[in-house]
Amino acid sequence: MTTTQIKNDQLKTTIFNILGGIAPEADFDTLDPNVNLQETLDIDSFDFLNFLIGLNDELGVEIPEADYGKLVSLNDIVNYLMVRLA
């Protein structure tokens, strides 16, 4: 397994841990990584903001409000974070 893959898997685990506190009924094993996360998990904008704050707390990545629209799917979020954590 490559370092990038390990980092990717670690990021997903962190994301799922934070989302699990917001959407405890979510089944992350069946989550399509390309779909709209908010719609699929039925989380509102306030919960999504709490998720982004959780990412900042856990990873130390500041996500400016201008970038919120770029973070639609799981893959979008992982790719965004991978660049900022590199």
Steps between C-alpha positions, in 0.01 A plus 500: 500500500641841406541790740235689302254212537567477874446874538183475289366219721590689818319808370189296420505351849524848653221628274275205588568547873398864483198430278397215731442756774281706268320221312522194729259300283724528191643186347844603380575154359243556224563872447579583137808727520379703201154603618395818678581432863249744646211364294591134551541532877214750528704754694418868496739789452546549876601135544731526199664805656548301822659226291745748346582637846561142613743452212682815603517381862624152408733583211590864551383589148332837471226484237398846380133563436578564133601132469187347655341455157796289387434242774203312360594132496724284717756494219488882476568530872780243504671656198467850648652386830778296336628814325491706819664233715781426253 
